Amino acid sequence: MIDKSGDLDFITEAHKDNYTELHKVIVSIQRIRNNLFHGGKHGSRGEDDLERNKFLLEKGKIILDQLAELTLILHLTIQEGTEKLFMS
């Protein structure tokens, strides 16, 4: 956000209490994406915090890669279980 003096300032966004931990992670990744692509927030110096953007992108990609891997594992486990059910 832009503070009263026109400088770029970062705030912590609270999640709803009824969100699961996974939901909180996904919402946070979505927020990173939205802020980077739609934010257009620049401080009085006219620039973003490039190091922070890079950090958020790197960490967000790690999390998305892990979620994709877990999804594949879950899918294969369910498929294997289903095959065993019908082969019995």
PDB file of N, CA, C and O in Angstrom:
ATOM      1  N   MET A   1       0.844  -1.173   0.000  1.00  0.00           N
ATOM      2  CA  MET A   1       0.000   0.000   0.000  1.00  0.00           C
ATOM      3  C   MET A   1       0.891   1.239   0.000  1.00  0.00           C
ATOM      4  O   MET A   1       2.071   1.172   0.344  1.00  0.00           O
ATOM      5  N   ILE A   2       0.322   2.337  -0.380  1.00  0.00           N
ATOM      6  CA  ILE A   2       1.038   3.609  -0.352  1.00  0.00           C
ATOM      7  C   ILE A   2       0.621   4.347   0.915  1.00  0.00           C
ATOM      8  O   ILE A   2      -0.565   4.573   1.157  1.00  0.00           O
ATOM      9  N   ASP A   3       1.623   4.721   1.723  1.00  0.00           N
ATOM     10  CA  ASP A   3       1.278   5.410   2.974  1.00  0.00           C
ATOM     11  C   ASP A   3       0.985   6.892   2.727  1.00  0.00           C
ATOM     12  O   ASP A   3       1.045   7.355   1.588  1.00  0.00           O
ATOM     13  N   LYS A   4       0.674   7.624   3.774  1.00  0.00           N
ATOM     14  CA  LYS A   4       0.271   9.033   3.653  1.00  0.00           C
ATOM     15  C   LYS A   4       1.350   9.923   3.069  1.00  0.00           C
ATOM     16  O   LYS A   4       1.055  10.955   2.467  1.00  0.00           O
ATOM     17  N   SER A   5       2.622   9.515   3.250  1.00  0.00           N
ATOM     18  CA  SER A   5       3.722  10.333   2.716  1.00  0.00           C
ATOM     19  C   SER A   5       4.044   9.981   1.264  1.00  0.00           C
ATOM     20  O   SER A   5       4.937  10.579   0.664  1.00  0.00           O
ATOM     21  N   GLY A   6       3.310   9.000   0.690  1.00  0.00           N
ATOM     22  CA  GLY A   6       3.533   8.619  -0.694  1.00  0.00           C
ATOM     23  C   GLY A   6       4.569   7.534  -0.870  1.00  0.00           C
ATOM     24  O   GLY A   6       4.955   7.218  -1.995  1.00  0.00           O
ATOM     25  N   ASP A   7       5.031   6.950   0.248  1.00  0.00           N
ATOM     26  CA  ASP A   7       6.018   5.875   0.176  1.00  0.00           C
ATOM     27  C   ASP A   7       5.331   4.514   0.169  1.00  0.00           C
ATOM     28  O   ASP A   7       4.226   4.351   0.688  1.00  0.00           O
ATOM     29  N   LEU A   8       6.013   3.542  -0.433  1.00  0.00           N
ATOM     30  CA  LEU A   8       5.530   2.175  -0.473  1.00  0.00           C
ATOM     31  C   LEU A   8       5.656   1.565   0.914  1.00  0.00           C
ATOM     32  O   LEU A   8       6.707   1.668   1.548  1.00  0.00           O
ATOM     33  N   ASP A   9       4.584   0.927   1.389  1.00  0.00           N
ATOM     34  CA  ASP A   9       4.588   0.301   2.699  1.00  0.00           C
ATOM     35  C   ASP A   9       3.911  -1.058   2.583  1.00  0.00           C
ATOM     36  O   ASP A   9       2.945  -1.212   1.836  1.00  0.00           O
ATOM     37  N   PHE A  10       4.412  -2.033   3.314  1.00  0.00           N
ATOM     38  CA  PHE A  10       3.838  -3.374   3.267  1.00  0.00           C
ATOM     39  C   PHE A  10       3.089  -3.636   4.560  1.00  0.00           C
ATOM     40  O   PHE A  10       3.550  -3.284   5.646  1.00  0.00           O
ATOM     41  N   ILE A  11       1.932  -4.259   4.429  1.00  0.00           N
ATOM     42  CA  ILE A  11       1.125  -4.583   5.602  1.00  0.00           C
ATOM     43  C   ILE A  11       0.858  -6.084   5.607  1.00  0.00           C
ATOM     44  O   ILE A  11       0.886  -6.742   4.567  1.00  0.00           O
ATOM     45  N   THR A  12       0.604  -6.600   6.783  1.00  0.00           N
ATOM     46  CA  THR A  12       0.252  -8.005   6.928  1.00  0.00           C
ATOM     47  C   THR A  12      -1.258  -8.135   6.839  1.00  0.00           C
ATOM     48  O   THR A  12      -1.997  -7.475   7.570  1.00  0.00           O
ATOM     49  N   GLU A  13      -1.701  -8.990   5.938  1.00  0.00           N
ATOM     50  CA  GLU A  13      -3.128  -9.237   5.774  1.00  0.00           C
ATOM     51  C   GLU A  13      -3.526 -10.419   6.642  1.00  0.00           C
ATOM     52  O   GLU A  13      -2.869 -11.460   6.623  1.00  0.00           O
ATOM     53  N   ALA A  14      -4.588 -10.260   7.393  1.00  0.00           N
ATOM     54  CA  ALA A  14      -5.079 -11.347   8.235  1.00  0.00           C
ATOM     55  C   ALA A  14      -5.946 -12.288   7.409  1.00  0.00           C
ATOM     56  O   ALA A  14      -6.643 -11.858   6.490  1.00  0.00           O
ATOM     57  N   HIS A  15      -5.898 -13.557   7.739  1.00  0.00           N
ATOM     58  CA  HIS A  15      -6.763 -14.554   7.111  1.00  0.00           C
ATOM     59  C   HIS A  15      -7.975 -14.771   8.013  1.00  0.00           C
ATOM     60  O   HIS A  15      -7.924 -14.519   9.217  1.00  0.00           O
ATOM     61  N   LYS A  16      -9.047 -15.237   7.418  1.00  0.00           N
ATOM     62  CA  LYS A  16     -10.232 -15.560   8.199  1.00  0.00           C
ATOM     63  C   LYS A  16      -9.924 -16.756   9.092  1.00  0.00           C
ATOM     64  O   LYS A  16      -9.189 -17.663   8.703  1.00  0.00           O
ATOM     65  N   ASP A  17     -10.491 -16.747  10.286  1.00  0.00           N
ATOM     66  CA  ASP A  17     -10.228 -17.808  11.261  1.00  0.00           C
ATOM     67  C   ASP A  17     -10.683 -19.178  10.782  1.00  0.00           C
ATOM     68  O   ASP A  17     -10.100 -20.191  11.170  1.00  0.00           O
ATOM     69  N   ASN A  18     -11.715 -19.229   9.943  1.00  0.00           N
ATOM     70  CA  ASN A  18     -12.241 -20.526   9.527  1.00  0.00           C
ATOM     71  C   ASN A  18     -11.507 -21.110   8.319  1.00  0.00           C
ATOM     72  O   ASN A  18     -11.903 -22.164   7.822  1.00  0.00           O
ATOM     73  N   TYR A  19     -10.461 -20.462   7.839  1.00  0.00           N
ATOM     74  CA  TYR A  19      -9.676 -20.987   6.721  1.00  0.00           C
ATOM     75  C   TYR A  19      -8.783 -22.125   7.216  1.00  0.00           C
ATOM     76  O   TYR A  19      -8.209 -22.047   8.302  1.00  0.00           O
ATOM     77  N   THR A  20      -8.672 -23.181   6.408  1.00  0.00           N
ATOM     78  CA  THR A  20      -7.698 -24.224   6.711  1.00  0.00           C
ATOM     79  C   THR A  20      -6.304 -23.668   6.412  1.00  0.00           C
ATOM     80  O   THR A  20      -6.168 -22.638   5.752  1.00  0.00           O
ATOM     81  N   GLU A  21      -5.284 -24.352   6.895  1.00  0.00           N
ATOM     82  CA  GLU A  21      -3.916 -23.904   6.619  1.00  0.00           C
ATOM     83  C   GLU A  21      -3.633 -23.935   5.117  1.00  0.00           C
ATOM     84  O   GLU A  21      -2.972 -23.040   4.589  1.00  0.00           O
ATOM     85  N   LEU A  22      -4.133 -24.964   4.432  1.00  0.00           N
ATOM     86  CA  LEU A  22      -3.942 -25.051   2.983  1.00  0.00           C
ATOM     87  C   LEU A  22      -4.620 -23.881   2.282  1.00  0.00           C
ATOM     88  O   LEU A  22      -4.055 -23.296   1.358  1.00  0.00           O
ATOM     89  N   HIS A  23      -5.820 -23.543   2.715  1.00  0.00           N
ATOM     90  CA  HIS A  23      -6.536 -22.414   2.114  1.00  0.00           C
ATOM     91  C   HIS A  23      -5.748 -21.116   2.322  1.00  0.00           C
ATOM     92  O   HIS A  23      -5.661 -20.292   1.412  1.00  0.00           O
ATOM     93  N   LYS A  24      -5.188 -20.936   3.492  1.00  0.00           N
ATOM     94  CA  LYS A  24      -4.394 -19.732   3.779  1.00  0.00           C
ATOM     95  C   LYS A  24      -3.181 -19.647   2.849  1.00  0.00           C
ATOM     96  O   LYS A  24      -2.839 -18.570   2.361  1.00  0.00           O
ATOM     97  N   VAL A  25      -2.536 -20.790   2.609  1.00  0.00           N
ATOM     98  CA  VAL A  25      -1.369 -20.817   1.719  1.00  0.00           C
ATOM     99  C   VAL A  25      -1.783 -20.430   0.308  1.00  0.00           C
ATOM    100  O   VAL A  25      -1.125 -19.611  -0.334  1.00  0.00           O
ATOM    101  N   ILE A  26      -2.875 -21.019  -0.175  1.00  0.00           N
ATOM    102  CA  ILE A  26      -3.328 -20.742  -1.536  1.00  0.00           C
ATOM    103  C   ILE A  26      -3.752 -19.286  -1.694  1.00  0.00           C
ATOM    104  O   ILE A  26      -3.442 -18.659  -2.707  1.00  0.00           O
ATOM    105  N   VAL A  27      -4.448 -18.749  -0.714  1.00  0.00           N
ATOM    106  CA  VAL A  27      -4.860 -17.339  -0.754  1.00  0.00           C
ATOM    107  C   VAL A  27      -3.621 -16.436  -0.758  1.00  0.00           C
ATOM    108  O   VAL A  27      -3.595 -15.424  -1.459  1.00  0.00           O
ATOM    109  N   SER A  28      -2.615 -16.793   0.009  1.00  0.00           N
ATOM    110  CA  SER A  28      -1.386 -15.990   0.049  1.00  0.00           C
ATOM    111  C   SER A  28      -0.664 -16.003  -1.296  1.00  0.00           C
ATOM    112  O   SER A  28      -0.177 -14.967  -1.749  1.00  0.00           O
ATOM    113  N   ILE A  29      -0.593 -17.173  -1.937  1.00  0.00           N
ATOM    114  CA  ILE A  29       0.029 -17.271  -3.263  1.00  0.00           C
ATOM    115  C   ILE A  29      -0.766 -16.442  -4.269  1.00  0.00           C
ATOM    116  O   ILE A  29      -0.189 -15.748  -5.106  1.00  0.00           O
ATOM    117  N   GLN A  30      -2.074 -16.518  -4.183  1.00  0.00           N
ATOM    118  CA  GLN A  30      -2.928 -15.729  -5.084  1.00  0.00           C
ATOM    119  C   GLN A  30      -2.696 -14.238  -4.863  1.00  0.00           C
ATOM    120  O   GLN A  30      -2.655 -13.466  -5.821  1.00  0.00           O
ATOM    121  N   ARG A  31      -2.546 -13.836  -3.617  1.00  0.00           N
ATOM    122  CA  ARG A  31      -2.310 -12.421  -3.302  1.00  0.00           C
ATOM    123  C   ARG A  31      -0.972 -11.951  -3.875  1.00  0.00           C
ATOM    124  O   ARG A  31      -0.870 -10.841  -4.396  1.00  0.00           O
ATOM    125  N   ILE A  32       0.054 -12.802  -3.775  1.00  0.00           N
ATOM    126  CA  ILE A  32       1.359 -12.456  -4.358  1.00  0.00           C
ATOM    127  C   ILE A  32       1.193 -12.214  -5.860  1.00  0.00           C
ATOM    128  O   ILE A  32       1.657 -11.205  -6.391  1.00  0.00           O
ATOM    129  N   ARG A  33       0.528 -13.149  -6.530  1.00  0.00           N
ATOM    130  CA  ARG A  33       0.316 -13.031  -7.969  1.00  0.00           C
ATOM    131  C   ARG A  33      -0.447 -11.765  -8.317  1.00  0.00           C
ATOM    132  O   ARG A  33      -0.045 -11.013  -9.205  1.00  0.00           O
ATOM    133  N   ASN A  34      -1.550 -11.530  -7.613  1.00  0.00           N
ATOM    134  CA  ASN A  34      -2.377 -10.354  -7.907  1.00  0.00           C
ATOM    135  C   ASN A  34      -1.610  -9.060  -7.674  1.00  0.00           C
ATOM    136  O   ASN A  34      -1.706  -8.125  -8.470  1.00  0.00           O
ATOM    137  N   ASN A  35      -0.853  -9.004  -6.591  1.00  0.00           N
ATOM    138  CA  ASN A  35      -0.100  -7.785  -6.296  1.00  0.00           C
ATOM    139  C   ASN A  35       0.986  -7.524  -7.333  1.00  0.00           C
ATOM    140  O   ASN A  35       1.223  -6.379  -7.716  1.00  0.00           O
ATOM    141  N   LEU A  36       1.642  -8.581  -7.783  1.00  0.00           N
ATOM    142  CA  LEU A  36       2.717  -8.398  -8.760  1.00  0.00           C
ATOM    143  C   LEU A  36       2.179  -8.018 -10.130  1.00  0.00           C
ATOM    144  O   LEU A  36       2.781  -7.198 -10.824  1.00  0.00           O
ATOM    145  N   PHE A  37       1.057  -8.600 -10.529  1.00  0.00           N
ATOM    146  CA  PHE A  37       0.552  -8.361 -11.882  1.00  0.00           C
ATOM    147  C   PHE A  37      -0.476  -7.246 -11.970  1.00  0.00           C
ATOM    148  O   PHE A  37      -0.656  -6.654 -13.034  1.00  0.00           O
ATOM    149  N   HIS A  38      -1.143  -6.954 -10.881  1.00  0.00           N
ATOM    150  CA  HIS A  38      -2.203  -5.943 -10.919  1.00  0.00           C
ATOM    151  C   HIS A  38      -1.995  -4.798  -9.934  1.00  0.00           C
ATOM    152  O   HIS A  38      -2.742  -3.820  -9.942  1.00  0.00           O
ATOM    153  N   GLY A  39      -0.985  -4.925  -9.093  1.00  0.00           N
ATOM    154  CA  GLY A  39      -0.811  -3.948  -8.018  1.00  0.00           C
ATOM    155  C   GLY A  39      -0.533  -2.541  -8.508  1.00  0.00           C
ATOM    156  O   GLY A  39      -1.258  -1.603  -8.178  1.00  0.00           O
ATOM    157  N   GLY A  40       0.517  -2.401  -9.294  1.00  0.00           N
ATOM    158  CA  GLY A  40       0.878  -1.074  -9.782  1.00  0.00           C
ATOM    159  C   GLY A  40       1.158  -0.094  -8.662  1.00  0.00           C
ATOM    160  O   GLY A  40       0.992   1.114  -8.836  1.00  0.00           O
ATOM    161  N   LYS A  41       1.579  -0.600  -7.518  1.00  0.00           N
ATOM    162  CA  LYS A  41       1.837   0.261  -6.368  1.00  0.00           C
ATOM    163  C   LYS A  41       3.307   0.687  -6.395  1.00  0.00           C
ATOM    164  O   LYS A  41       4.209  -0.148  -6.338  1.00  0.00           O
ATOM    165  N   HIS A  42       3.521   1.952  -6.481  1.00  0.00           N
ATOM    166  CA  HIS A  42       4.879   2.480  -6.498  1.00  0.00           C
ATOM    167  C   HIS A  42       4.992   3.575  -5.446  1.00  0.00           C
ATOM    168  O   HIS A  42       4.081   4.384  -5.270  1.00  0.00           O
ATOM    169  N   GLY A  43       6.109   3.587  -4.760  1.00  0.00           N
ATOM    170  CA  GLY A  43       6.346   4.618  -3.764  1.00  0.00           C
ATOM    171  C   GLY A  43       6.702   5.941  -4.413  1.00  0.00           C
ATOM    172  O   GLY A  43       6.678   6.078  -5.636  1.00  0.00           O
ATOM    173  N   SER A  44       7.028   6.899  -3.586  1.00  0.00           N
ATOM    174  CA  SER A  44       7.363   8.230  -4.095  1.00  0.00           C
ATOM    175  C   SER A  44       8.611   8.200  -4.980  1.00  0.00           C
ATOM    176  O   SER A  44       8.823   9.098  -5.795  1.00  0.00           O
ATOM    177  N   ARG A  45       9.434   7.159  -4.815  1.00  0.00           N
ATOM    178  CA  ARG A  45      10.625   7.010  -5.650  1.00  0.00           C
ATOM    179  C   ARG A  45      10.288   6.417  -7.013  1.00  0.00           C
ATOM    180  O   ARG A  45      11.145   6.355  -7.894  1.00  0.00           O
ATOM    181  N   GLY A  46       9.033   5.978  -7.190  1.00  0.00           N
ATOM    182  CA  GLY A  46       8.605   5.450  -8.479  1.00  0.00           C
ATOM    183  C   GLY A  46       9.102   4.062  -8.800  1.00  0.00           C
ATOM    184  O   GLY A  46       9.214   3.706  -9.973  1.00  0.00           O
ATOM    185  N   GLU A  47       9.407   3.256  -7.774  1.00  0.00           N
ATOM    186  CA  GLU A  47       9.898   1.905  -8.041  1.00  0.00           C
ATOM    187  C   GLU A  47       9.331   0.913  -7.032  1.00  0.00           C
ATOM    188  O   GLU A  47       8.980   1.269  -5.907  1.00  0.00           O
ATOM    189  N   ASP A  48       9.253  -0.333  -7.465  1.00  0.00           N
ATOM    190  CA  ASP A  48       8.860  -1.414  -6.574  1.00  0.00           C
ATOM    191  C   ASP A  48      10.082  -1.884  -5.801  1.00  0.00           C
ATOM    192  O   ASP A  48      11.213  -1.525  -6.128  1.00  0.00           O
ATOM    193  N   ASP A  49       9.845  -2.686  -4.778  1.00  0.00           N
ATOM    194  CA  ASP A  49      10.931  -3.334  -4.047  1.00  0.00           C
ATOM    195  C   ASP A  49      11.278  -4.611  -4.810  1.00  0.00           C
ATOM    196  O   ASP A  49      10.695  -5.666  -4.562  1.00  0.00           O
ATOM    197  N   LEU A  50      12.222  -4.512  -5.733  1.00  0.00           N
ATOM    198  CA  LEU A  50      12.537  -5.620  -6.627  1.00  0.00           C
ATOM    199  C   LEU A  50      13.048  -6.848  -5.889  1.00  0.00           C
ATOM    200  O   LEU A  50      12.726  -7.973  -6.270  1.00  0.00           O
ATOM    201  N   GLU A  51      13.836  -6.652  -4.843  1.00  0.00           N
ATOM    202  CA  GLU A  51      14.339  -7.794  -4.070  1.00  0.00           C
ATOM    203  C   GLU A  51      13.190  -8.530  -3.377  1.00  0.00           C
ATOM    204  O   GLU A  51      13.182  -9.760  -3.323  1.00  0.00           O
ATOM    205  N   ARG A  52      12.240  -7.792  -2.858  1.00  0.00           N
ATOM    206  CA  ARG A  52      11.082  -8.406  -2.207  1.00  0.00           C
ATOM    207  C   ARG A  52      10.245  -9.156  -3.237  1.00  0.00           C
ATOM    208  O   ARG A  52       9.792 -10.269  -2.968  1.00  0.00           O
ATOM    209  N   ASN A  53      10.035  -8.571  -4.402  1.00  0.00           N
ATOM    210  CA  ASN A  53       9.284  -9.242  -5.462  1.00  0.00           C
ATOM    211  C   ASN A  53       9.953 -10.560  -5.852  1.00  0.00           C
ATOM    212  O   ASN A  53       9.284 -11.583  -5.998  1.00  0.00           O
ATOM    213  N   LYS A  54      11.272 -10.528  -6.018  1.00  0.00           N
ATOM    214  CA  LYS A  54      12.020 -11.729  -6.378  1.00  0.00           C
ATOM    215  C   LYS A  54      11.884 -12.789  -5.288  1.00  0.00           C
ATOM    216  O   LYS A  54      11.671 -13.963  -5.589  1.00  0.00           O
ATOM    217  N   PHE A  55      12.005 -12.388  -4.034  1.00  0.00           N
ATOM    218  CA  PHE A  55      11.871 -13.302  -2.903  1.00  0.00           C
ATOM    219  C   PHE A  55      10.489 -13.954  -2.900  1.00  0.00           C
ATOM    220  O   PHE A  55      10.376 -15.171  -2.748  1.00  0.00           O
ATOM    221  N   LEU A  56       9.438 -13.148  -3.067  1.00  0.00           N
ATOM    222  CA  LEU A  56       8.074 -13.676  -3.060  1.00  0.00           C
ATOM    223  C   LEU A  56       7.833 -14.640  -4.214  1.00  0.00           C
ATOM    224  O   LEU A  56       7.197 -15.678  -4.032  1.00  0.00           O
ATOM    225  N   LEU A  57       8.337 -14.305  -5.400  1.00  0.00           N
ATOM    226  CA  LEU A  57       8.189 -15.189  -6.547  1.00  0.00           C
ATOM    227  C   LEU A  57       8.905 -16.522  -6.338  1.00  0.00           C
ATOM    228  O   LEU A  57       8.355 -17.583  -6.634  1.00  0.00           O
ATOM    229  N   GLU A  58      10.133 -16.459  -5.828  1.00  0.00           N
ATOM    230  CA  GLU A  58      10.901 -17.687  -5.600  1.00  0.00           C
ATOM    231  C   GLU A  58      10.213 -18.584  -4.579  1.00  0.00           C
ATOM    232  O   GLU A  58      10.075 -19.786  -4.806  1.00  0.00           O
ATOM    233  N   LYS A  59       9.782 -18.015  -3.464  1.00  0.00           N
ATOM    234  CA  LYS A  59       9.133 -18.816  -2.414  1.00  0.00           C
ATOM    235  C   LYS A  59       7.772 -19.318  -2.873  1.00  0.00           C
ATOM    236  O   LYS A  59       7.391 -20.448  -2.569  1.00  0.00           O
ATOM    237  N   GLY A  60       7.042 -18.489  -3.599  1.00  0.00           N
ATOM    238  CA  GLY A  60       5.746 -18.909  -4.122  1.00  0.00           C
ATOM    239  C   GLY A  60       5.883 -20.066  -5.085  1.00  0.00           C
ATOM    240  O   GLY A  60       5.068 -20.987  -5.061  1.00  0.00           O
ATOM    241  N   LYS A  61       6.908 -20.037  -5.943  1.00  0.00           N
ATOM    242  CA  LYS A  61       7.131 -21.135  -6.898  1.00  0.00           C
ATOM    243  C   LYS A  61       7.474 -22.421  -6.172  1.00  0.00           C
ATOM    244  O   LYS A  61       7.001 -23.488  -6.562  1.00  0.00           O
ATOM    245  N   ILE A  62       8.274 -22.348  -5.142  1.00  0.00           N
ATOM    246  CA  ILE A  62       8.608 -23.545  -4.360  1.00  0.00           C
ATOM    247  C   ILE A  62       7.334 -24.175  -3.794  1.00  0.00           C
ATOM    248  O   ILE A  62       7.150 -25.390  -3.866  1.00  0.00           O
ATOM    249  N   ILE A  63       6.471 -23.353  -3.239  1.00  0.00           N
ATOM    250  CA  ILE A  63       5.227 -23.850  -2.652  1.00  0.00           C
ATOM    251  C   ILE A  63       4.334 -24.448  -3.733  1.00  0.00           C
ATOM    252  O   ILE A  63       3.778 -25.529  -3.534  1.00  0.00           O
ATOM    253  N   LEU A  64       4.183 -23.777  -4.868  1.00  0.00           N
ATOM    254  CA  LEU A  64       3.347 -24.309  -5.952  1.00  0.00           C
ATOM    255  C   LEU A  64       3.904 -25.629  -6.494  1.00  0.00           C
ATOM    256  O   LEU A  64       3.139 -26.544  -6.798  1.00  0.00           O
ATOM    257  N   ASP A  65       5.217 -25.728  -6.615  1.00  0.00           N
ATOM    258  CA  ASP A  65       5.829 -26.978  -7.075  1.00  0.00           C
ATOM    259  C   ASP A  65       5.528 -28.116  -6.096  1.00  0.00           C
ATOM    260  O   ASP A  65       5.223 -29.232  -6.518  1.00  0.00           O
ATOM    261  N   GLN A  66       5.613 -27.838  -4.797  1.00  0.00           N
ATOM    262  CA  GLN A  66       5.326 -28.861  -3.795  1.00  0.00           C
ATOM    263  C   GLN A  66       3.856 -29.261  -3.813  1.00  0.00           C
ATOM    264  O   GLN A  66       3.534 -30.440  -3.664  1.00  0.00           O
ATOM    265  N   LEU A  67       2.966 -28.296  -3.994  1.00  0.00           N
ATOM    266  CA  LEU A  67       1.536 -28.611  -4.088  1.00  0.00           C
ATOM    267  C   LEU A  67       1.246 -29.463  -5.318  1.00  0.00           C
ATOM    268  O   LEU A  67       0.440 -30.391  -5.248  1.00  0.00           O
ATOM    269  N   ALA A  68       1.888 -29.163  -6.436  1.00  0.00           N
ATOM    270  CA  ALA A  68       1.702 -29.953  -7.660  1.00  0.00           C
ATOM    271  C   ALA A  68       2.186 -31.384  -7.447  1.00  0.00           C
ATOM    272  O   ALA A  68       1.530 -32.334  -7.875  1.00  0.00           O
ATOM    273  N   GLU A  69       3.323 -31.538  -6.792  1.00  0.00           N
ATOM    274  CA  GLU A  69       3.849 -32.879  -6.526  1.00  0.00           C
ATOM    275  C   GLU A  69       2.916 -33.658  -5.594  1.00  0.00           C
ATOM    276  O   GLU A  69       2.654 -34.838  -5.825  1.00  0.00           O
ATOM    277  N   LEU A  70       2.425 -33.013  -4.562  1.00  0.00           N
ATOM    278  CA  LEU A  70       1.498 -33.678  -3.640  1.00  0.00           C
ATOM    279  C   LEU A  70       0.201 -34.068  -4.341  1.00  0.00           C
ATOM    280  O   LEU A  70      -0.366 -35.124  -4.061  1.00  0.00           O
ATOM    281  N   THR A  71      -0.264 -33.225  -5.242  1.00  0.00           N
ATOM    282  CA  THR A  71      -1.481 -33.528  -5.992  1.00  0.00           C
ATOM    283  C   THR A  71      -1.275 -34.768  -6.855  1.00  0.00           C
ATOM    284  O   THR A  71      -2.150 -35.631  -6.924  1.00  0.00           O
ATOM    285  N   LEU A  72      -0.125 -34.858  -7.511  1.00  0.00           N
ATOM    286  CA  LEU A  72       0.181 -36.025  -8.337  1.00  0.00           C
ATOM    287  C   LEU A  72       0.242 -37.286  -7.476  1.00  0.00           C
ATOM    288  O   LEU A  72      -0.319 -38.317  -7.848  1.00  0.00           O
ATOM    289  N   ILE A  73       0.913 -37.213  -6.339  1.00  0.00           N
ATOM    290  CA  ILE A  73       1.002 -38.360  -5.430  1.00  0.00           C
ATOM    291  C   ILE A  73      -0.389 -38.788  -4.978  1.00  0.00           C
ATOM    292  O   ILE A  73      -0.703 -39.978  -4.971  1.00  0.00           O
ATOM    293  N   LEU A  74      -1.210 -37.834  -4.608  1.00  0.00           N
ATOM    294  CA  LEU A  74      -2.571 -38.142  -4.170  1.00  0.00           C
ATOM    295  C   LEU A  74      -3.363 -38.794  -5.295  1.00  0.00           C
ATOM    296  O   LEU A  74      -4.059 -39.785  -5.073  1.00  0.00           O
ATOM    297  N   HIS A  75      -3.263 -38.250  -6.486  1.00  0.00           N
ATOM    298  CA  HIS A  75      -3.976 -38.798  -7.641  1.00  0.00           C
ATOM    299  C   HIS A  75      -3.552 -40.245  -7.899  1.00  0.00           C
ATOM    300  O   HIS A  75      -4.401 -41.116  -8.091  1.00  0.00           O
ATOM    301  N   LEU A  76      -2.247 -40.501  -7.904  1.00  0.00           N
ATOM    302  CA  LEU A  76      -1.751 -41.855  -8.162  1.00  0.00           C
ATOM    303  C   LEU A  76      -2.161 -42.826  -7.060  1.00  0.00           C
ATOM    304  O   LEU A  76      -2.470 -43.986  -7.336  1.00  0.00           O
ATOM    305  N   THR A  77      -2.166 -42.363  -5.826  1.00  0.00           N
ATOM    306  CA  THR A  77      -2.579 -43.201  -4.700  1.00  0.00           C
ATOM    307  C   THR A  77      -4.052 -43.580  -4.813  1.00  0.00           C
ATOM    308  O   THR A  77      -4.421 -44.735  -4.604  1.00  0.00           O
ATOM    309  N   ILE A  78      -4.886 -42.605  -5.144  1.00  0.00           N
ATOM    310  CA  ILE A  78      -6.319 -42.870  -5.318  1.00  0.00           C
ATOM    311  C   ILE A  78      -6.534 -43.816  -6.494  1.00  0.00           C
ATOM    312  O   ILE A  78      -7.336 -44.746  -6.399  1.00  0.00           O
ATOM    313  N   GLN A  79      -5.833 -43.591  -7.596  1.00  0.00           N
ATOM    314  CA  GLN A  79      -5.963 -44.437  -8.783  1.00  0.00           C
ATOM    315  C   GLN A  79      -5.552 -45.870  -8.456  1.00  0.00           C
ATOM    316  O   GLN A  79      -6.231 -46.816  -8.854  1.00  0.00           O
ATOM    317  N   GLU A  80      -4.455 -46.032  -7.742  1.00  0.00           N
ATOM    318  CA  GLU A  80      -3.973 -47.353  -7.367  1.00  0.00           C
ATOM    319  C   GLU A  80      -4.978 -48.063  -6.455  1.00  0.00           C
ATOM    320  O   GLU A  80      -5.234 -49.257  -6.612  1.00  0.00           O
ATOM    321  N   GLY A  81      -5.536 -47.328  -5.512  1.00  0.00           N
ATOM    322  CA  GLY A  81      -6.538 -47.891  -4.608  1.00  0.00           C
ATOM    323  C   GLY A  81      -7.789 -48.305  -5.337  1.00  0.00           C
ATOM    324  O   GLY A  81      -8.377 -49.342  -5.032  1.00  0.00           O
ATOM    325  N   THR A  82      -8.206 -47.498  -6.305  1.00  0.00           N
ATOM    326  CA  THR A  82      -9.401 -47.808  -7.096  1.00  0.00           C
ATOM    327  C   THR A  82      -9.173 -49.063  -7.934  1.00  0.00           C
ATOM    328  O   THR A  82     -10.054 -49.917  -8.028  1.00  0.00           O
ATOM    329  N   GLU A  83      -7.998 -49.173  -8.540  1.00  0.00           N
ATOM    330  CA  GLU A  83      -7.678 -50.357  -9.343  1.00  0.00           C
ATOM    331  C   GLU A  83      -7.695 -51.620  -8.483  1.00  0.00           C
ATOM    332  O   GLU A  83      -8.190 -52.658  -8.921  1.00  0.00           O
ATOM    333  N   LYS A  84      -7.164 -51.540  -7.277  1.00  0.00           N
ATOM    334  CA  LYS A  84      -7.148 -52.707  -6.384  1.00  0.00           C
ATOM    335  C   LYS A  84      -8.589 -53.095  -6.017  1.00  0.00           C
ATOM    336  O   LYS A  84      -8.905 -54.281  -5.923  1.00  0.00           O
ATOM    337  N   LEU A  85      -9.445 -52.116  -5.815  1.00  0.00           N
ATOM    338  CA  LEU A  85     -10.840 -52.395  -5.466  1.00  0.00           C
ATOM    339  C   LEU A  85     -11.532 -53.202  -6.547  1.00  0.00           C
ATOM    340  O   LEU A  85     -12.227 -54.177  -6.259  1.00  0.00           O
ATOM    341  N   PHE A  86     -11.339 -52.789  -7.798  1.00  0.00           N
ATOM    342  CA  PHE A  86     -12.037 -53.420  -8.902  1.00  0.00           C
ATOM    343  C   PHE A  86     -11.373 -54.721  -9.375  1.00  0.00           C
ATOM    344  O   PHE A  86     -11.999 -55.510 -10.082  1.00  0.00           O
ATOM    345  N   MET A  87     -10.131 -54.942  -8.994  1.00  0.00           N
ATOM    346  CA  MET A  87      -9.441 -56.159  -9.391  1.00  0.00           C
ATOM    347  C   MET A  87      -9.665 -57.285  -8.384  1.00  0.00           C
ATOM    348  O   MET A  87      -9.346 -58.440  -8.665  1.00  0.00           O
ATOM    349  N   SER A  88     -10.202 -56.963  -7.236  1.00  0.00           N
ATOM    350  CA  SER A  88     -10.416 -57.977  -6.193  1.00  0.00           C
ATOM    351  C   SER A  88     -11.611 -58.832  -6.484  1.00  0.00           C
ATOM    352  O   SER A  88     -11.930 -59.732  -5.707  1.00  0.00           O
TER     353      SER A  88
END
